[in-house]
């Protein structure tokens, strides 16, 4: 009964229903000219009741097979994309961002160490060296990943060549500075300019390329399997209609085979629909709690690093160029803009991911403190009190400097980044497994539907022998 | 009219110089006092060093006199002198990275002015200013610097906007090139070469007027950037004021001043046009600085190693 209702709902209106094969010439009357060939033979065969049954059987089995293959294939594709998203393109994208951030950090730290000159504490030197080591380690690592495109490979190779040149320029600047010559400051400016105009744009292109690949994987994993869903509904309709026809001809309410097939297709459809919604929810969470906030955070962190570099290099170069003061002003404007503007610190807190809310709020407080201390240093600077300006901006071992506030904000941002990364892993991690199970399940259920159809209609056919 | 005034100034300057040499110039309310608004031409005593004026006289300033006016009063009330300086011109005004102090020839002069006005050479606040901001800072109200001692050349353009002290140094255009280039003249050093000059410097202007055969010209913000570019092989030669050219050579022994010097100009202390009391006072300090041998001592300490005999650089 259930099957009949189901079939009745899906089938076209009963007045036009009786013909399973939509052939106007097959309605009892003979056409005038008899065409020959396989199509004609099929047509003449389907004119008899067993012929019609055979045709219906073939059609249903073909449709069920098509549904099974499509549903399984689409789920498998999405599972592969989800696996790629979680295990390959996402880390690669993060590597590219990390390379960029390490280099920007090296730039800022080199300027800080330069200003401290002989008083440079070992940890500042170590931080600079760690930054370069991180970049040097990540470049071949990113290149080795199978997901890196040919473009990315080329850009990574160029980056690998640029890194030693930058390091050489910074060491030259340090050596000259330690001799007490102002030429050291000019070298540091050159090194920083080289990094900002040649190295970082290259790193940015790699990061952009990887971000695009990540978006591609995300879209593939989150795609709705329309083909499978439409085929499944068509198959359900066809099965229902067949059962209605059989009911009219035989007056038997149930055909266990077709009923099983219908149930199997229903289950496969439901599994696909629920699985799609569930994977979509997980992926959406991976995006809103992981990918998007990480990107916004990366952007703000890099801007802050560049502002910090400008802050330090301005002290190195004052009298020689105003370029760094202008750069600081521009970056500070972006960072302190309202929450609606991209790249602002306030924007990070507009809709923060749950796991990183606290860190982002703390970072914001330190950021404001940094801006305040910078303004204080700038005021001292305007009065010509260079020594006080310098010790307000950065001094080894003191925690009331602009540098200390910047570092505190940076640490909070780094923690927020790790929390967002973890949120991404948690959300995106299981999606590929779920989709793989779904692929196998739909394939099995489709096979069951084929079996049920063959058995159900086979019985009816046997009655004609 | 201007020419006649300059000539009068020349005579007066000679008199002032003579008075200075006789030891009377050092007294307060000094030699220039009775002569009122008469002008002083500092270069008069040494015609061989005369600077070719464009269409004004860059060698003249107010007479030296130590009379307390509004500006001096303000400085004494404040308790320290604010001087705009450079922190990257080696041996002129540069920050010693070991001591953190700004030192050099220009800084000695700034301290001499502070000692004269406030009795203590350390009652001075050194404020680093960018080349492009110098004139603007002196004209701004409220004025954030009293004077600027920063290898500033006296030009007619600037004279229209600010006041200068009497010249305390004579510079000219010089080419800096690697010794390995073996250039014997300016034409040889610049012809067909990639030439560097600081953006908007007098050298940059000169290259715009006459490229001296340069194949290309690159203009970073600061002349020290030119030295970096030469060391990295991105430029072949640099055109600069001789003061800063010498500072470059002093930092890289493989460079030399190549060829002849040309376009001589004066360096002076820049001040606001209204601060006539300060201008007169600084001119008196300059007379004392020269007569006491302090100019020579500072030259010997900072500049002789790179520039040699001071003869060509004395403005008098």
Interface residues (C-beta under 8 A of the other chain):
Chain A: X117 X118 X176 X177 X178 X180 X181 X182 X183 X184 X185 X186 X187 X189 X190 X317 X318 X319 X320 X321 X322 X323 X382 X383 X384 X385 X386 X387 X390
Chain B: X82 X85 X86 X87 X88 X89 X90 X93 X94 X95 X96 X97 X98 X100 X102 X125 X126 X127 X128 X129 X130 X131 X132 X133 X144 X145 X150 X221 X222 X224 X225 X227 X228 X229 X232 X251 X252
